[in-house]
Every structure is written in C-alpha cells, then in structure tokens.
Amino acid sequence: MAGTRLDPIDRKILAELQADGRMTNVELAKRVGISAPPCLRRVRTLEEQGYIRGYHADVDARELGFEVQVFAMVGLASQAEADLSAFEQKCRDWPLVRECHMLNGEVDFIIKCVAPDLSSFQSFLTGKLLTTPNVASVKTSLVIRGAKDEPGVPFDVLEERLKTTP
C-alpha cells in the first residue's frame, strides 16, 4: 500500500506541512518531536522523492476579481492516446483552466475554469474550448458556492488504514 514506505515521523511532517506550508523548520521539528537538522533532511528527502510537489499560497479567486467558477465536462471524438495528450496540452496552455482530469465514464475530461465574469468564460468556451480539434461535446455547470475545498489527503484516514494493515 502506498504510504507504508514512510515512517510515522515522515507522515506527521507531511500532515503538518499540508496544514501550514509556511511554518519554520524549527516549528515543524517541534511539532513532530525531532530536532531541526534531521527534520530539514527529512523534508528535503520528501521533496526529492516527490511526496512534496511544492508550496503554494491559497489565494481567494473572488477577492482577485475572478467571480465565475465553472466545471466543464468534455467529451472527445477520439480517445486515442495522441488525442488525449493533445487535449491535455491545450488545457495546460489555457490560463482559465485551473484543473484538468481525465475520467472514466460518460465524459472524457472534467476541467475547472475560473473567469472574471460570464462574458469572459463564454468567450473562452465558444472561441477556444468548443473549437478545439477532437472536442465532440461540452456540458458546463456554473458553481453557485463551494462547501468544501480541502487540499491534499486526509492523513487521519491513512493512519487508520496503516493501523489495520498487517
């Protein structure tokens, strides 16, 4: 099972940094119960191994003038790997697309978009997304409000699973 290669201190480091990526190494070491130098070595190792992909500020899109958030379900005409990859690259290139996930089921991708207003999103939708080669269908849903937006993983669930794993 993934996560079992990490010892309890590594998992605690990850949980603490996920909750507050700005804390100092001294504070992190104190919270996980080790001294600062080995804590820093562990953090660097977790970064090098890819457990920590980066540190980000959680900015408020609405405060910055991005009033519209939309989820778009995209169906492609072809699911050949080259076509899937081409669509994924387009999504990476579009600034309004903040997330892109390939799905199993009725649609091929769900993308999360932010825009300053409906007019801007409509321009993106009609001028870029709908005109992209291989896009066969798009269904959009405007976000009214968000109820939960938690980053990362639930470490308490991981710890419970590890307790029951032989």
VEXTI-605814 format. One record per residue: residue number from 1; x, y, z of N, C-alpha, C, O in turn. Coordinates in pm, 1 decimal, decimal comma. Layout:
BEGIN
seq|nu|nv|nw|cau|cav|caw|cu|cv|cw|ou|ov|ow
NUM|X|Y|Z|X|Y|Z|X|Y|Z|X|Y|Z
...
This chain:
BEGIN
seq|nu|nv|nw|cau|cav|caw|cu|cv|cw|ou|ov|ow
1|84,7|-118,8|0,0|0,0|0,0|0,0|88,5|124,1|0,0|188,7|130,0|71,1
2|50,6|222,4|-80,0|125,2|347,9|-81,1|118,5|411,6|56,6|17,9|399,2|126,4
3|222,1|477,6|94,7|225,9|541,9|225,9|296,2|457,9|330,8|338,7|510,3|433,7
4|309,1|327,3|306,1|372,1|242,0|405,9|524,4|257,7|405,5|590,0|219,8|502,5
5|581,4|312,9|298,1|725,9|334,8|293,4|768,5|449,5|383,6|886,9|465,6|413,2
6|672,8|528,0|426,6|701,9|641,2|513,4|685,4|599,6|658,6|592,0|527,7|694,0
7|776,9|645,6|741,4|760,0|616,2|883,4|665,4|719,1|945,1|630,0|817,2|879,7
8|624,1|697,9|1070,4|527,6|789,6|1131,8|574,2|935,6|1136,7|492,5|1027,1|1125,7
9|703,8|957,1|1153,0|754,1|1095,3|1157,6|740,5|1161,1|1020,2|699,3|1276,7|1010,5
10|775,4|1087,3|913,4|758,7|1142,3|778,5|612,3|1177,1|751,7|582,6|1282,8|696,2
11|522,4|1089,4|790,7|379,8|1116,0|769,0|334,2|1236,6|849,9|252,1|1315,2|802,6
12|386,1|1252,2|970,5|349,6|1368,8|1052,5|405,1|1496,9|989,4|337,6|1599,8|988,5
13|526,0|1490,8|937,4|584,2|1606,3|867,0|493,7|1646,0|751,1|461,9|1763,7|734,1
14|452,5|1548,3|671,8|366,3|1578,3|557,7|232,5|1637,6|601,8|183,8|1733,4|541,6
15|174,2|1581,1|705,7|46,0|1632,6|755,3|60,5|1776,5|804,6|-24,5|1860,8|776,0
16|167,2|1804,6|878,0|187,9|1940,1|930,5|212,2|2040,4|817,9|157,3|2150,5|820,0
17|294,3|2002,6|719,6|322,1|2094,1|608,8|199,2|2113,4|520,5|177,8|2221,9|466,3
18|118,3|2008,4|505,9|-5,4|2023,2|428,7|-98,3|2124,1|496,3|-165,4|2201,7|428,3
19|-102,4|2123,4|627,1|-187,3|2216,0|701,7|-130,6|2357,7|702,0|-205,9|2455,1|699,4
20|2,8|2369,2|705,3|66,3|2501,5|709,9|205,6|2492,3|648,0|303,5|2464,0|717,1
21|213,2|2516,3|519,4|339,7|2507,5|447,3|436,2|2621,0|475,7|550,1|2618,5|429,2
22|392,0|2720,9|551,9|478,2|2835,7|581,1|551,4|2825,8|714,2|632,7|2912,4|746,5
23|523,8|2722,1|791,3|588,5|2716,8|922,4|739,1|2696,6|906,5|785,9|2639,0|808,3
24|812,1|2744,7|1003,9|957,4|2731,9|1000,3|997,1|2587,4|1027,9|919,6|2510,0|1084,1
25|1116,5|2553,0|988,4|1167,5|2418,9|1015,1|1175,9|2393,6|1165,4|1151,3|2281,8|1210,6
26|1210,1|2495,4|1242,7|1218,7|2480,7|1388,6|1081,0|2445,8|1446,1|1069,3|2356,5|1530,1
27|977,5|2516,0|1401,0|841,6|2487,6|1448,1|796,9|2348,8|1403,2|735,4|2275,2|1480,4
28|827,3|2313,3|1279,9|790,9|2180,6|1228,7|858,7|2070,9|1310,4|795,2|1972,6|1348,9
29|987,0|2088,6|1336,2|1060,8|1989,2|1415,0|998,8|1973,2|1553,5|984,4|1861,6|1603,4
30|962,8|2084,1|1614,4|899,6|2080,7|1746,9|767,5|2003,1|1742,1|739,1|1922,2|1830,4
31|687,9|2028,3|1639,0|557,4|1962,9|1627,8|568,5|1812,7|1604,0|483,1|1736,2|1649,0
32|673,3|1770,1|1533,4|686,4|1626,5|1505,1|776,9|1554,7|1605,0|791,1|1432,6|1600,0
33|837,1|1630,0|1694,2|913,5|1568,4|1802,6|1055,7|1528,3|1770,7|1108,3|1433,1|1828,6
34|1119,6|1601,2|1677,6|1260,9|1575,3|1649,1|1333,5|1709,3|1644,5|1270,2|1814,8|1645,5
35|1466,8|1704,7|1639,6|1541,9|1830,0|1631,8|1540,8|1884,1|1488,4|1505,7|1813,1|1394,1
36|1579,2|2009,1|1474,3|1568,2|2079,1|1346,0|1653,5|2019,5|1233,3|1602,3|2004,0|1122,4
37|1782,3|1985,1|1256,2|1861,9|1935,1|1143,4|1805,9|1807,2|1078,9|1794,6|1802,0|956,4
38|1770,4|1703,5|1157,6|1714,0|1586,0|1090,6|1576,4|1614,1|1028,6|1538,2|1550,5|930,4
39|1504,2|1707,2|1085,0|1374,3|1744,0|1027,6|1394,5|1803,3|888,7|1323,5|1767,9|794,6
40|1490,8|1893,0|876,1|1518,8|1954,4|746,4|1565,0|1849,3|645,8|1524,9|1853,3|529,4
41|1649,0|1755,1|689,3|1693,6|1647,1|599,7|1574,0|1565,0|551,8|1566,0|1528,5|434,5
42|1481,8|1536,5|642,6|1363,1|1458,4|605,4|1275,9|1534,9|505,7|1226,0|1477,1|409,1
43|1257,9|1664,7|529,3|1177,7|1745,2|437,1|1241,8|1744,8|298,7|1172,9|1725,6|198,5
44|1372,7|1765,7|292,6|1443,0|1764,8|163,8|1426,5|1629,6|93,9|1404,4|1624,8|-27,1
45|1437,1|1521,0|168,5|1419,8|1386,9|111,5|1277,9|1368,5|60,1|1258,2|1313,5|-48,3
46|1178,4|1413,8|136,3|1038,4|1403,5|92,7|1015,2|1485,3|-34,9|937,0|1445,1|-121,1
47|1082,4|1598,8|-46,6|1073,3|1678,8|-168,4|1137,1|1604,5|-285,7|1078,2|1594,6|-393,4
48|1258,7|1552,1|-263,6|1330,8|1481,9|-369,8|1257,2|1357,2|-417,1|1261,8|1323,3|-535,3
49|1189,3|1288,7|-325,0|1116,4|1167,1|-360,5|979,7|1195,6|-421,6|910,6|1103,2|-464,5
50|939,8|1322,9|-426,0|815,0|1359,4|-490,6|691,9|1358,7|-401,5|580,9|1380,4|-450,0
51|709,2|1334,1|-271,7|594,6|1340,6|-181,4|547,2|1484,8|-164,5|427,7|1510,6|-150,8
52|641,0|1577,1|-165,7|608,6|1720,1|-159,8|636,5|1775,7|-298,7|750,9|1778,3|-344,0
53|529,3|1820,7|-366,4|544,8|1870,4|-503,1|566,8|2020,6|-508,2|609,2|2072,7|-611,3
54|538,9|2091,7|-399,0|557,6|2235,3|-399,2|488,4|2298,4|-280,8|424,1|2230,4|-200,8
55|502,2|2429,0|-270,5|440,6|2507,8|-163,8|364,8|2621,0|-231,3|419,4|2691,0|-316,6
56|238,9|2638,9|-193,1|154,0|2734,7|-263,3|72,9|2818,2|-165,0|37,4|2772,9|-56,2
57|45,0|2939,7|-205,9|-48,1|3023,9|-130,3|-190,0|2989,9|-175,7|-213,3|2967,9|-294,5
58|-282,5|2985,5|-84,2|-423,6|2961,3|-114,3|-489,3|3096,6|-135,1|-537,8|3158,2|-40,2
59|-490,6|3142,7|-259,9|-543,1|3275,7|-289,4|-694,3|3269,7|-309,3|-747,9|3168,5|-354,3
60|-761,1|3377,2|-275,9|-905,1|3386,9|-290,4|-935,5|3443,4|-429,4|-915,4|3562,2|-454,7
61|-983,6|3358,1|-518,1|-1009,3|3398,5|-656,5|-1107,9|3514,8|-664,5|-1090,0|3606,4|-744,6
62|-1210,5|3510,8|-582,2|-1311,3|3618,9|-586,3|-1252,7|3751,9|-541,7|-1285,8|3856,3|-598,0
63|-1167,3|3749,0|-442,6|-1103,3|3873,6|-398,0|-1016,6|3932,9|-508,5|-993,5|4053,7|-511,8
64|-968,9|3848,0|-598,4|-884,7|3894,0|-708,9|-965,5|3924,5|-834,1|-909,2|3952,2|-940,0
65|-1098,4|3919,3|-821,6|-1183,4|3956,9|-934,1|-1227,4|3842,4|-1023,3|-1287,9|3866,5|-1127,8
66|-1199,0|3719,0|-985,5|-1244,6|3604,5|-1063,4|-1374,7|3553,6|-1001,4|-1374,4|3465,3|-915,5
67|-1485,0|3611,3|-1047,0|-1616,2|3586,6|-987,3|-1681,4|3457,3|-1035,1|-1773,2|3406,9|-970,4
68|-1635,6|3403,8|-1146,7|-1701,7|3289,4|-1208,8|-1612,8|3166,2|-1199,5|-1494,6|3169,8|-1233,6
69|-1672,6|3057,4|-1152,6|-1605,2|2927,8|-1149,6|-1697,9|2828,4|-1218,0|-1816,4|2820,6|-1185,5
70|-1644,3|2753,0|-1312,0|-1724,8|2661,5|-1392,6|-1654,1|2527,0|-1403,0|-1532,2|2520,0|-1418,1
71|-1733,1|2420,6|-1394,8|-1683,7|2287,5|-1426,6|-1737,7|2251,9|-1563,8|-1857,5|2264,9|-1589,1
72|-1650,2|2207,1|-1652,2|-1691,6|2167,7|-1786,9|-1659,2|2020,3|-1806,5|-1546,5|1975,9|-1784,5
73|-1760,5|1945,9|-1848,4|-1743,7|1805,5|-1879,5|-1724,6|1795,0|-2030,4|-1811,5|1835,2|-2107,7
74|-1611,4|1741,2|-2071,3|-1572,6|1742,3|-2211,6|-1567,7|1599,8|-2265,3|-1504,3|1511,8|-2206,9
75|-1635,5|1579,0|-2376,6|-1629,1|1451,8|-2448,3|-1547,7|1470,2|-2575,0|-1565,1|1568,6|-2646,8
76|-1459,9|1376,9|-2602,2|-1377,3|1383,2|-2723,0|-1430,1|1284,9|-2827,2|-1490,8|1183,5|-2793,0
77|-1406,7|1315,6|-2953,1|-1448,3|1226,6|-3061,3|-1360,0|1102,2|-3065,3|-1407,0|993,5|-3098,9
78|-1232,4|1118,0|-3031,0|-1138,2|1006,7|-3031,9|-1066,2|1001,0|-2898,0|-1026,8|1103,6|-2842,6
79|-1049,5|879,3|-2847,1|-976,8|860,5|-2722,0|-839,9|796,0|-2744,9|-783,4|735,2|-2654,0
80|-787,9|809,6|-2865,2|-652,7|761,4|-2892,8|-555,7|840,8|-2805,1|-578,5|958,6|-2777,5
81|-450,5|777,7|-2762,9|-356,5|842,6|-2669,1|-305,1|975,2|-2721,8|-292,1|1070,4|-2644,8
82|-275,7|984,4|-2849,2|-226,2|1110,5|-2905,5|-331,5|1221,0|-2892,7|-297,5|1336,3|-2866,3
83|-458,5|1186,3|-2911,0|-566,0|1284,7|-2899,4|-588,9|1326,2|-2754,4|-612,9|1443,5|-2726,0
84|-581,4|1230,5|-2663,6|-593,5|1262,0|-2520,7|-481,3|1355,8|-2477,9|-505,0|1455,8|-2410,1
85|-360,3|1322,8|-2517,8|-243,5|1405,3|-2482,4|-253,7|1545,2|-2542,2|-217,8|1643,6|-2477,6
86|-302,6|1553,7|-2665,0|-316,7|1684,8|-2729,6|-417,0|1771,2|-2652,8|-393,9|1890,5|-2633,4
87|-528,4|1711,1|-2608,9|-626,2|1788,4|-2532,2|-568,3|1831,1|-2397,4|-587,7|1945,0|-2354,8
88|-498,1|1741,3|-2330,9|-435,0|1775,7|-2202,6|-337,9|1892,2|-2219,5|-331,8|1980,5|-2133,9
89|-261,9|1893,3|-2329,4|-168,8|2003,9|-2353,2|-242,9|2134,4|-2374,8|-200,5|2239,0|-2325,6
90|-353,2|2129,1|-2448,0|-433,9|2250,4|-2466,4|-478,3|2305,2|-2331,1|-470,3|2425,6|-2306,5
91|-525,5|2215,6|-2243,0|-570,9|2258,8|-2110,4|-457,8|2323,4|-2032,0|-479,6|2422,2|-1961,9
92|-337,0|2268,6|-2043,1|-222,6|2328,6|-1973,6|-193,1|2469,2|-2026,7|-145,4|2555,4|-1952,9
93|-221,7|2491,1|-2154,2|-191,9|2619,8|-2217,5|-296,5|2727,2|-2189,6|-266,2|2846,1|-2199,9
94|-418,8|2687,9|-2154,7|-526,2|2784,7|-2130,9|-521,3|2836,5|-1987,6|-538,6|2757,9|-1894,5
95|-498,4|2965,3|-1966,8|-489,3|3019,1|-1830,6|-617,3|3003,2|-1747,8|-608,8|2984,4|-1626,4
96|-734,9|3010,2|-1809,8|-859,1|2999,5|-1733,7|-882,2|2858,4|-1679,2|-955,6|2840,9|-1581,9
97|-820,5|2758,7|-1740,9|-834,1|2620,4|-1692,5|-737,1|2601,0|-1577,1|-615,6|2610,1|-1594,8
98|-791,0|2574,4|-1459,4|-708,5|2558,0|-1339,8|-685,3|2412,3|-1304,4|-585,7|2379,4|-1239,8
99|-776,3|2323,9|-1346,0|-761,0|2180,5|-1322,7|-814,0|2107,0|-1444,5|-906,3|2153,5|-1511,4
100|-754,8|1992,4|-1472,5|-799,9|1907,7|-1582,0|-779,4|1763,7|-1538,7|-668,9|1724,1|-1501,4
101|-887,4|1684,8|-1543,9|-880,5|1544,9|-1501,0|-945,5|1456,1|-1606,7|-1058,1|1482,0|-1649,3
102|-874,6|1351,4|-1648,9|-933,9|1253,3|-1738,3|-1018,7|1158,6|-1654,1|-976,6|1114,8|-1547,0
103|-1138,6|1127,4|-1703,4|-1232,9|1046,5|-1628,5|-1266,4|917,0|-1701,0|-1243,1|902,5|-1821,0
104|-1320,8|824,7|-1625,7|-1377,8|702,1|-1679,3|-1528,8|718,8|-1672,8|-1581,2|758,0|-1568,6
105|-1599,0|690,6|-1779,3|-1744,3|702,4|-1775,6|-1798,1|779,9|-1893,4|-1744,7|771,5|-2004,0
106|-1903,8|855,3|-1869,9|-1975,5|923,6|-1977,4|-1897,3|1036,0|-2043,8|-1916,8|1063,1|-2162,2
107|-1809,7|1101,3|-1969,6|-1729,2|1209,6|-2027,1|-1582,4|1172,0|-2017,5|-1543,3|1087,5|-1937,0
108|-1502,9|1235,6|-2100,1|-1360,1|1204,1|-2102,3|-1279,5|1288,9|-2005,2|-1184,3|1240,8|-1943,8
109|-1318,2|1416,1|-1991,5|-1244,4|1507,4|-1904,0|-1342,1|1595,5|-1827,0|-1451,7|1626,4|-1873,6
110|-1299,1|1634,3|-1709,1|-1365,9|1743,8|-1638,4|-1258,9|1849,6|-1617,1|-1148,0|1820,4|-1572,1
111|-1294,3|1972,0|-1650,1|-1199,8|2081,4|-1629,0|-1265,6|2185,5|-1539,6|-1386,0|2210,2|-1547,6
112|-1184,4|2245,2|-1455,4|-1229,7|2352,6|-1367,7|-1172,5|2483,0|-1422,6|-1051,9|2496,8|-1443,0
113|-1262,2|2577,1|-1445,7|-1221,7|2705,5|-1501,8|-1258,9|2818,8|-1406,0|-1357,5|2809,6|-1332,9
114|-1180,2|2924,0|-1407,4|-1215,5|3047,6|-1338,2|-1208,8|3160,6|-1439,8|-1126,2|3159,8|-1531,1
115|-1297,8|3258,1|-1421,6|-1300,8|3372,3|-1512,9|-1349,0|3494,6|-1435,7|-1417,9|3481,7|-1334,6
116|-1312,4|3613,5|-1483,6|-1357,0|3734,7|-1415,0|-1509,1|3751,7|-1419,4|-1569,0|3803,5|-1325,1
117|-1571,6|3707,6|-1529,8|-1716,2|3725,1|-1545,2|-1767,2|3622,9|-1647,2|-1689,2|3552,4|-1711,2
118|-1898,7|3616,8|-1660,4|-1959,3|3520,2|-1752,8|-1920,5|3547,3|-1897,6|-1902,3|3454,0|-1975,8
119|-1908,0|3672,5|-1932,7|-1870,5|3708,2|-2068,5|-1732,2|3653,2|-2104,3|-1711,8|3601,6|-2214,2
120|-1638,3|3664,7|-2011,7|-1503,0|3611,4|-2034,3|-1505,9|3460,2|-2048,9|-1438,5|3403,9|-2135,2
121|-1585,0|3394,3|-1963,3|-1593,4|3249,1|-1974,3|-1659,0|3210,0|-2106,0|-1613,8|3116,4|-2171,9
122|-1764,9|3280,1|-2145,1|-1832,2|3248,8|-2271,3|-1737,0|3263,9|-2389,4|-1740,8|3183,4|-2482,5
123|-1652,5|3365,2|-2386,5|-1553,9|3385,1|-2493,3|-1456,6|3268,2|-2499,0|-1422,4|3220,1|-2607,0
124|-1412,3|3222,7|-2382,0|-1323,9|3106,6|-2377,7|-1396,2|2982,9|-2431,1|-1341,5|2907,6|-2511,6
125|-1519,6|2963,3|-2385,3|-1597,2|2845,4|-2424,3|-1618,4|2840,9|-2575,3|-1588,3|2740,4|-2639,6
126|-1669,6|2948,9|-2631,0|-1704,1|2948,8|-2773,3|-1584,0|2971,4|-2864,9|-1581,6|2922,8|-2978,0
127|-1485,3|3044,8|-2816,2|-1370,3|3076,9|-2901,3|-1254,6|2979,2|-2892,3|-1171,7|2971,8|-2983,0
128|-1248,7|2904,1|-2783,0|-1134,7|2813,0|-2766,2|-1178,8|2669,0|-2742,4|-1147,3|2580,3|-2821,8
129|-1250,9|2645,8|-2634,4|-1283,0|2507,2|-2597,4|-1366,1|2437,4|-2704,7|-1331,0|2327,7|-2748,2
130|-1475,3|2499,4|-2747,6|-1563,8|2434,4|-2845,0|-1502,8|2422,9|-2984,2|-1547,2|2340,6|-3064,2
131|-1402,5|2503,6|-3014,0|-1339,4|2498,7|-3145,9|-1213,2|2413,0|-3148,3|-1146,6|2402,7|-3251,4
132|-1180,9|2352,2|-3035,8|-1061,1|2268,4|-3028,2|-1082,4|2139,8|-3107,6|-1185,9|2074,8|-3093,0
133|-986,2|2102,5|-3191,0|-999,3|1976,8|-3264,9|-1025,0|1859,6|-3169,2|-966,6|1851,5|-3061,1
134|-1113,8|1769,3|-3211,7|-1147,1|1647,2|-3139,8|-1246,8|1666,8|-3025,9|-1292,6|1567,6|-2969,1
135|-1282,5|1790,3|-2989,9|-1383,9|1810,8|-2886,9|-1520,4|1787,2|-2950,2|-1560,2|1858,0|-3042,7
136|-1591,9|1686,4|-2899,1|-1721,6|1648,5|-2955,5|-1837,3|1707,2|-2875,5|-1941,5|1740,3|-2932,2
137|-1819,5|1720,5|-2742,4|-1928,8|1773,6|-2660,4|-1872,1|1841,5|-2536,2|-1767,0|1804,1|-2484,1
138|-1945,5|1942,1|-2491,0|-1909,3|2013,3|-2367,9|-2037,7|2043,6|-2292,1|-2131,7|2100,4|-2347,7
139|-2041,2|2006,0|-2167,1|-2151,1|2043,2|-2077,5|-2089,7|2120,1|-1962,4|-1992,1|2075,4|-1902,2
140|-2146,9|2236,4|-1931,5|-2089,5|2320,8|-1827,4|-2184,6|2332,9|-1709,4|-2306,7|2328,1|-1724,2
141|-2125,3|2348,8|-1592,5|-2200,8|2374,4|-1470,1|-2133,6|2488,4|-1395,9|-2015,9|2480,7|-1360,7
142|-2210,0|2594,2|-1372,6|-2161,8|2711,8|-1301,7|-2167,2|2685,2|-1151,5|-2269,1|2639,1|-1100,1
143|-2059,2|2713,6|-1082,2|-2055,3|2695,7|-937,7|-2132,1|2809,3|-870,8|-2104,2|2926,8|-894,3
144|-2228,3|2773,0|-787,8|-2303,5|2871,9|-711,8|-2226,5|2909,1|-585,5|-2208,5|3026,8|-554,3
145|-2181,3|2806,3|-513,4|-2095,9|2827,8|-396,8|-2023,1|2698,1|-367,5|-2066,3|2589,9|-407,2
146|-1911,6|2711,4|-297,2|-1833,8|2595,0|-255,9|-1862,6|2561,8|-110,4|-1874,6|2651,3|-26,7
147|-1873,5|2434,2|-81,1|-1898,2|2390,8|56,2|-1772,2|2335,7|121,4|-1759,7|2337,5|243,8
148|-1678,0|2286,3|39,7|-1554,1|2229,8|93,9|-1447,7|2234,2|-12,5|-1473,9|2204,6|-129,1
149|-1327,5|2271,2|27,3|-1214,0|2277,6|-63,9|-1088,0|2248,4|16,9|-1012,7|2339,6|51,2
150|-1066,2|2122,7|46,5|-951,7|2081,0|127,2|-838,1|2032,8|37,4|-862,0|1953,0|-53,2
151|-719,0|2077,9|59,6|-606,2|2031,6|-21,3|-554,2|1895,5|25,9|-579,3|1853,7|138,9
152|-483,1|1829,0|-60,6|-409,0|1709,6|-21,8|-492,9|1589,4|13,5|-595,9|1562,6|-48,4
153|-447,0|1517,1|114,6|-509,2|1390,7|154,9|-544,1|1393,6|303,0|-485,1|1470,3|379,1
154|-640,7|1309,6|345,1|-675,7|1302,7|487,9|-578,7|1208,9|561,2|-593,6|1086,9|555,3
155|-481,0|1265,8|629,0|-380,0|1183,9|695,0|-437,3|1097,9|806,7|-382,4|991,6|835,7
156|-546,6|1140,8|870,4|-606,2|1057,9|975,1|-659,3|927,2|915,4|-650,7|822,6|979,8
157|-713,6|931,4|794,5|-760,9|809,6|727,5|-641,6|718,9|695,1|-649,4|597,5|713,3
158|-532,1|777,4|647,2|-411,9|698,8|618,4|-360,9|629,4|743,7|-327,9|510,9|740,5
159|-354,4|702,3|852,9|-306,0|642,8|978,9|-396,4|529,2|1024,3|-346,6|427,2|1072,1
160|-526,8|543,7|1010,9|-620,2|435,7|1048,9|-599,8|313,3|961,7|-602,9|200,8|1011,6
161|-579,2|333,1|833,1|-555,6|219,9|740,9|-425,3|149,4|776,8|-417,8|26,6|773,2
162|-323,2|226,5|811,3|-195,2|165,7|844,5|-203,1|84,5|974,4|-130,4|-13,4|991,4
163|-290,5|125,2|1064,4|-308,8|50,4|1190,4|-369,3|-87,0|1166,1|-339,8|-182,1|1238,5
164|-454,9|-97,5|1063,0|-524,8|-223,4|1036,8|-453,8|-310,1|933,6|-496,4|-423,1|909,6
165|-347,2|-260,7|872,2|-271,9|-337,4|773,8|-173,1|-428,5|846,7|-96,6|-382,1|931,3
166|-174,6|-559,1|813,7|-80,4|-649,6|882,5|63,7|-625,9|846,3|152,3|-694,8|896,9
